[in-house]
Amino acid sequence: MLLKTDLVGTDSGVDTYFGLCTYPGRELRHRIDLKVYPRDIYAFGLIAWTGNDVLNRRLRLLAESKGYRLDDTGLFPATHGSGGKRGARGTTSLKLETEKEVFDFLGFAWLEPCERNL
């Protein structure tokens, strides 16, 4: 595998690598996304990347209905007037250490990662 393009960065404490690669003798490029999450937000990253878009939307809507914003870096109190779309600046995520704690907080039945394609 040959890497053709690199985009590297850090956002919200998450080290990120996006790239394109090709295999020898082929021109078709394949995208590679790697994210390394710190331990304190690992559960949120795992939820975001193991569920399909249907599950992720349901969980975000549940969070919004409770006055929070959910993304791959945490569960944040939503700002007033934002419709739950953004966490308040300077706020920190709720401290939930496991995926199950996040599901329980949101009131959503626990799903193993292999069951998260709704």
N, CA, C and O of each residue as an XYZ file, in Angstrom:
472
protein
N       0.847     -1.156      0.000
C       0.000      0.000      0.000
C       0.903      1.233      0.000
O       1.876      1.300      0.751
N       0.573      2.201     -0.846
C       1.328      3.442     -0.949
C       0.451      4.611     -0.518
O      -0.643      4.793     -1.052
N       0.915      5.398      0.434
C       0.170      6.580      0.846
C       0.382      7.681     -0.178
O       1.516      7.962     -0.566
N      -0.701      8.302     -0.614
C      -0.629      9.327     -1.650
C      -0.874     10.735     -1.129
O      -0.290     11.688     -1.646
N      -1.715     10.888     -0.127
C      -2.071     12.206      0.388
C      -2.176     12.109      1.896
O      -2.707     11.133      2.425
N      -1.669     13.123      2.592
C      -1.733     13.137      4.042
C      -2.387     14.416      4.533
O      -2.047     15.509      4.079
N      -3.324     14.280      5.457
C      -3.892     15.386      6.214
C      -3.835     14.956      7.671
O      -4.483     13.982      8.056
N      -3.082     15.657      8.467
C      -2.910     15.285      9.857
C      -3.287     16.470     10.719
O      -3.011     17.615     10.362
N      -3.920     16.202     11.856
C      -4.266     17.297     12.736
C      -4.740     16.810     14.084
O      -4.874     15.609     14.322
N      -4.990     17.755     14.957
C      -5.552     17.458     16.263
C      -6.730     18.383     16.457
O      -6.614     19.596     16.280
N      -7.873     17.808     16.825
C      -9.081     18.596     17.056
C      -9.738     18.075     18.315
O      -9.997     16.877     18.428
N     -10.011     18.953     19.258
C     -10.664     18.585     20.521
C      -9.920     17.467     21.234
O     -10.540     16.617     21.873
N      -8.597     17.461     21.129
C      -7.809     16.448     21.816
C      -7.716     15.125     21.093
O      -7.142     14.173     21.624
N      -8.270     15.039     19.887
C      -8.256     13.795     19.113
C      -7.209     13.929     18.014
O      -7.314     14.796     17.146
N      -6.201     13.063     18.058
C      -5.209     13.044     16.983
C      -5.836     12.358     15.783
O      -6.413     11.276     15.895
N      -5.714     13.009     14.626
C      -6.416     12.543     13.444
C      -5.457     12.426     12.256
O      -4.599     13.283     12.045
N      -5.621     11.357     11.496
C      -4.908     11.185     10.231
C      -5.941     10.822      9.175
O      -6.672      9.842      9.319
N      -5.994     11.606      8.128
C      -6.809     11.287      6.958
C      -5.835     11.159      5.794
O      -4.923     11.974      5.655
N      -6.017     10.175      4.984
C      -5.121     10.012      3.855
C      -5.767      9.239      2.729
O      -6.870      8.706      2.857
N      -5.059      9.194      1.641
C      -5.456      8.391      0.488
C      -4.307      7.448      0.190
O      -3.138      7.816      0.308
N      -4.649      6.235     -0.195
C      -3.617      5.281     -0.550
C      -4.001      4.555     -1.827
O      -5.163      4.545     -2.234
N      -3.027      3.965     -2.431
C      -3.259      3.085     -3.577
C      -2.487      1.801     -3.329
O      -1.566      1.763     -2.513
N      -2.868      0.764     -4.031
C      -2.130     -0.481     -3.975
C      -1.245     -0.553     -5.209
O      -1.629     -0.072     -6.275
N      -0.073     -1.146     -5.078
C       0.829     -1.239     -6.233
C       0.123     -1.828     -7.451
O      -0.549     -2.856     -7.359
N       0.283     -1.168     -8.582
C      -0.312     -1.625     -9.823
C      -1.750     -1.191    -10.025
O      -2.359     -1.543    -11.035
N      -2.309     -0.437     -9.091
C      -3.697      0.032     -9.211
C      -3.733      1.546     -9.080
O      -2.938      2.133     -8.346
N      -4.655      2.173     -9.793
C      -4.790      3.618     -9.707
C      -5.881      4.057     -8.747
O      -5.873      5.197     -8.283
N      -6.827      3.165     -8.440
C      -7.931      3.498     -7.553
C      -7.396      3.877     -6.175
O      -6.583      3.158     -5.594
N      -7.861      5.012     -5.662
C      -7.423      5.458     -4.342
C      -8.454      5.073     -3.290
O      -9.656      5.060     -3.555
N      -7.974      4.764     -2.111
C      -8.824      4.404     -0.976
C      -8.545      5.384      0.154
O      -7.396      5.749      0.404
N      -9.606      5.805      0.832
C      -9.442      6.753      1.930
C      -9.131      6.000      3.232
O      -9.672      4.926      3.496
N      -8.254      6.590      4.023
C      -7.894      6.044      5.328
C      -8.175      7.124      6.368
O      -7.703      8.253      6.237
N      -8.936      6.781      7.390
C      -9.193      7.689      8.510
C      -8.754      6.981      9.786
O      -9.220      5.882     10.089
N      -7.865      7.611     10.524
C      -7.435      7.083     11.819
C      -7.637      8.168     12.858
O      -7.258      9.319     12.645
N      -8.231      7.806     13.976
C      -8.420      8.751     15.078
C      -7.938      8.073     16.348
O      -8.239      6.907     16.602
N      -7.187      8.820     17.140
C      -6.695      8.316     18.419
C      -7.295      9.192     19.506
O      -6.990     10.381     19.606
N      -8.161      8.580     20.326
C      -8.888      9.310     21.357
C      -8.210      9.158     22.710
O      -7.764      8.066     23.062
N      -8.129     10.250     23.475
C      -7.653     10.124     24.853
C      -8.627      9.270     25.655
O      -9.807      9.193     25.313
N      -8.157      8.642     26.694
C      -8.958      7.727     27.497
C     -10.258      8.376     28.004
O     -11.297      7.718     28.043
N     -10.208      9.662     28.391
C     -11.379     10.293     29.002
C     -12.526     10.543     28.025
O     -13.644     10.811     28.464
N     -12.286     10.463     26.713
C     -13.370     10.630     25.738
C     -13.491      9.422     24.799
O     -14.237      9.455     23.821
N     -12.756      8.372     25.111
C     -12.722      7.175     24.273
C     -14.120      6.583     24.030
O     -14.436      6.184     22.909
N     -14.954      6.526     25.078
C     -16.292      5.928     24.939
C     -17.120      6.661     23.888
O     -17.858      6.031     23.130
N     -17.003      7.991     23.836
C     -17.779      8.776     22.872
C     -17.289      8.505     21.438
O     -18.097      8.384     20.518
N     -15.987      8.413     21.259
C     -15.440      8.087     19.944
C     -15.857      6.705     19.487
O     -16.180      6.494     18.318
N     -15.848      5.772     20.413
C     -16.234      4.400     20.081
C     -17.695      4.330     19.651
O     -18.025      3.646     18.683
N     -18.566      5.032     20.364
C     -19.979      5.054     19.978
C     -20.137      5.652     18.582
O     -20.854      5.103     17.745
N     -19.474      6.768     18.335
C     -19.615      7.460     17.051
C     -19.136      6.617     15.873
O     -19.700      6.704     14.782
N     -18.102      5.803     16.081
C     -17.518      5.063     14.966
C     -17.967      3.615     14.872
O     -17.575      2.915     13.938
N     -18.794      3.139     15.829
C     -19.269      1.757     15.723
C     -20.744      1.679     15.362
O     -21.251      0.593     15.083
N     -21.433      2.795     15.363
C     -22.839      2.786     14.976
C     -23.020      3.371     13.589
O     -22.172      4.119     13.101
N     -24.127      3.026     12.964
C     -24.399      3.637     11.666
C     -25.050      5.006     11.859
O     -25.284      5.430     12.991
N     -25.337      5.687     10.768
C     -25.873      7.052     10.861
C     -27.246      7.082     11.528
O     -27.579      8.071     12.182
N     -28.050      6.032     11.383
C     -29.373      5.994     12.009
C     -29.222      6.005     13.532
O     -29.875      6.792     14.217
N     -28.366      5.138     14.055
C     -28.149      5.093     15.499
C     -27.560      6.408     16.001
O     -28.009      6.943     17.015
N     -26.568      6.923     15.304
C     -25.937      8.175     15.740
C     -26.941      9.323     15.776
O     -26.910     10.134     16.701
N     -27.823      9.406     14.793
C     -28.859     10.450     14.805
C     -29.812     10.273     15.981
O     -30.171     11.246     16.645
N     -30.219      9.040     16.239
C     -31.125      8.781     17.373
C     -30.477      9.204     18.690
O     -31.114      9.848     19.523
N     -29.221      8.843     18.873
C     -28.543      9.195     20.119
C     -28.367     10.709     20.249
O     -28.530     11.261     21.337
N     -28.036     11.378     19.150
C     -27.893     12.847     19.197
C     -29.228     13.517     19.492
O     -29.279     14.491     20.243
N     -30.312     13.005     18.906
C     -31.643     13.571     19.180
C     -32.057     13.342     20.631
O     -32.654     14.225     21.247
N     -31.751     12.179     21.178
C     -32.033     11.926     22.590
C     -31.252     12.900     23.471
O     -31.795     13.462     24.422
N     -29.986     13.092     23.148
C     -29.166     14.033     23.912
C     -29.768     15.430     23.837
O     -29.875     16.128     24.845
N     -30.155     15.823     22.641
C     -30.750     17.153     22.429
C     -32.035     17.309     23.245
O     -32.278     18.375     23.810
N     -32.851     16.268     23.310
C     -34.107     16.334     24.070
C     -33.849     16.488     25.571
O     -34.729     16.925     26.312
N     -32.658     16.133     26.011
C     -32.287     16.264     27.415
C     -31.460     17.530     27.678
O     -30.992     17.757     28.794
N     -31.287     18.359     26.619
C     -30.534     19.598     26.774
C     -29.033     19.443     26.630
O     -28.265     20.219     27.199
N     -28.611     18.440     25.867
C     -27.182     18.190     25.663
C     -26.874     18.087     24.179
O     -27.767     17.950     23.343
N     -25.596     18.156     23.879
C     -25.096     17.940     22.519
C     -24.107     16.781     22.589
O     -23.159     16.815     23.374
N     -24.328     15.762     21.774
C     -23.474     14.577     21.729
C     -22.663     14.592     20.442
O     -23.200     14.813     19.357
N     -21.363     14.353     20.579
C     -20.524     14.119     19.403
C     -19.445     13.111     19.790
O     -19.507     12.513     20.864
N     -18.468     12.927     18.926
C     -17.457     11.906     19.189
C     -16.461     12.308     20.265
O     -15.579     11.521     20.609
N     -16.582     13.525     20.806
C     -15.659     13.965     21.848
C     -16.328     14.154     23.201
O     -15.646     14.457     24.180
N     -17.649     13.982     23.284
C     -18.291     14.105     24.582
C     -19.769     14.412     24.514
O     -20.374     14.455     23.443
N     -20.333     14.625     25.699
C     -21.735     14.974     25.884
C     -21.742     16.287     26.658
O     -21.402     16.320     27.840
N     -22.132     17.369     25.985
C     -21.984     18.717     26.508
C     -23.336     19.365     26.760
O     -24.280     19.140     26.003
N     -23.442     20.173     27.822
C     -24.675     20.952     27.994
C     -24.856     21.857     26.776
O     -23.915     22.530     26.356
N     -26.063     21.874     26.211
C     -26.337     22.692     25.024
C     -26.529     24.140     25.441
O     -26.979     24.423     26.551
N     -26.186     25.051     24.546
C     -26.425     26.462     24.805
C     -27.885     26.773     24.560
O     -28.535     26.116     23.747
N     -28.405     27.766     25.253
C     -29.788     28.190     25.034
C     -29.902     28.863     23.673
O     -29.017     29.616     23.266
N     -30.983     28.588     22.984
C     -31.220     29.211     21.688
C     -30.471     28.562     20.545
O     -30.560     29.028     19.409
N     -29.731     27.494     20.818
C     -28.988     26.847     19.740
C     -29.695     25.598     19.235
O     -29.235     24.952     18.294
N     -30.820     25.261     19.869
C     -31.508     24.039     19.474
C     -30.697     22.804     19.804
O     -30.895     21.744     19.210
N     -29.774     22.942     20.760
C     -28.954     21.798     21.150
C     -27.839     21.490     20.193
O     -27.196     20.446     20.306
N     -27.595     22.377     19.250
C     -26.608     22.081     18.216
C     -25.174     22.257     18.683
O     -24.274     21.605     18.154
N     -24.940     23.121     19.661
C     -23.574     23.383     20.105
C     -23.492     23.369     21.619
O     -24.418     23.787     22.314
N     -22.387     22.888     22.106
C     -22.143     22.984     23.541
C     -21.690     24.393     23.856
O     -21.094     25.071     23.018
N     -21.975     24.823     25.062
C     -21.561     26.163     25.460
C     -20.042     26.231     25.477
O     -19.378     25.287     25.904
N     -19.502     27.333     25.020
C     -18.048     27.506     25.019
C     -17.522     27.395     26.442
O     -18.114     27.926     27.381
N     -16.428     26.715     26.582
C     -15.828     26.583     27.890
C     -16.442     25.492     28.755
O     -15.958     25.219     29.853
N     -17.505     24.871     28.264
C     -18.095     23.788     29.051
C     -17.324     22.510     28.781
O     -16.711     22.339     27.727
N     -17.368     21.633     29.742
C     -16.715     20.347     29.564
C     -17.776     19.270     29.459
O     -18.919     19.441     29.884
N     -17.373     18.185     28.895
C     -18.274     17.051     28.715
C     -18.614     16.428     30.063
O     -17.846     16.512     31.021
N     -19.782     15.803     30.112
C     -20.096     14.977     31.271
C     -19.034     13.886     31.357
O     -18.551     13.405     30.332
N     -18.680     13.508     32.539
C     -17.661     12.474     32.735
C     -18.320     11.099     32.759
O     -18.706     10.599     33.816
N     -18.440     10.513     31.605
C     -18.981      9.171     31.459
C     -17.860      8.315     30.881
O     -17.341      8.614     29.805
N     -17.491      7.262     31.585
C     -16.293      6.511     31.215
C     -16.523      5.373     30.234
O     -15.600      4.971     29.526
N     -17.738      4.850     30.184
C     -17.986      3.704     29.306
C     -19.133      4.006     28.354
O     -19.953      4.892     28.595
N     -19.167      3.257     27.286
C     -20.270      3.384     26.333
C     -21.603      3.113     27.023
O     -22.586      3.807     26.764
N     -21.644      2.116     27.892
C     -22.884      1.770     28.593
C     -23.367      2.945     29.438
O     -24.569      3.200     29.497
N     -22.466      3.657     30.085
C     -22.863      4.830     30.874
C     -23.512      5.886     29.979
O     -24.470      6.539     30.391
N     -23.002      6.059     28.764
C     -23.584      7.031     27.826
C     -24.985      6.573     27.421
O     -25.930      7.360     27.462
N     -25.119      5.311     27.034
C     -26.424      4.767     26.656
C     -27.409      4.910     27.816
O     -28.548      5.333     27.618
N     -26.970      4.558     29.023
C     -27.852      4.655     30.199
C     -28.276      6.093     30.451
O     -29.451      6.351     30.715
N     -27.343      7.030     30.375
C     -27.676      8.437     30.599
C     -28.737      8.910     29.604
O     -29.651      9.655     29.956
N     -28.596      8.463     28.358
C     -29.543      8.878     27.319
C     -30.860      8.102     27.379
O     -31.830      8.483     26.724
N     -30.905      7.023     28.155
C     -32.120      6.219     28.238
C     -32.326      5.338     27.023
O     -33.460      5.034     26.654
N     -31.234      4.928     26.402
C     -31.296      4.089     25.207
C     -30.812      2.694     25.583
O     -29.802      2.553     26.273
N     -31.518      1.672     25.137
C     -31.142      0.291     25.455
C     -29.724      0.002     24.969
O     -29.347      0.364     23.855
N     -28.958     -0.650     25.816
C     -27.567     -0.985     25.493
C     -27.489     -1.870     24.259
O     -28.240     -2.835     24.124
N     -26.580     -1.533     23.370
C     -26.287     -2.337     22.184
C     -24.795     -2.610     22.130
O     -23.987     -1.691     22.265
N     -24.433     -3.848     21.935
C     -23.035     -4.184     21.700
C     -22.616     -3.548     20.371
O     -23.468     -3.318     19.513
N     -21.330     -3.259     20.184
C     -20.896     -2.660     18.925
C     -21.367     -3.411     17.684
O     -21.697     -2.783     16.678
N     -21.404     -4.734     17.732
C     -21.833     -5.521     16.567
C     -23.338     -5.414     16.307
O     -23.818     -5.886     15.276
N     -24.093     -4.797     17.234
C     -25.547     -4.652     17.085
C     -25.959     -3.225     16.708
O     -27.149     -2.909     16.705
N     -25.013     -2.384     16.399
C     -25.293     -0.949     16.254
C     -25.610     -0.473     14.847
O     -25.596      0.733     14.601
N     -25.890     -1.354     13.934
C     -26.338     -0.959     12.607
C     -27.839     -1.128     12.532
O     -28.343     -2.194     12.177
N     -28.559     -0.047     12.876
C     -30.026     -0.094     12.939
C     -30.650      0.061     11.569
O     -31.874      0.044     11.443
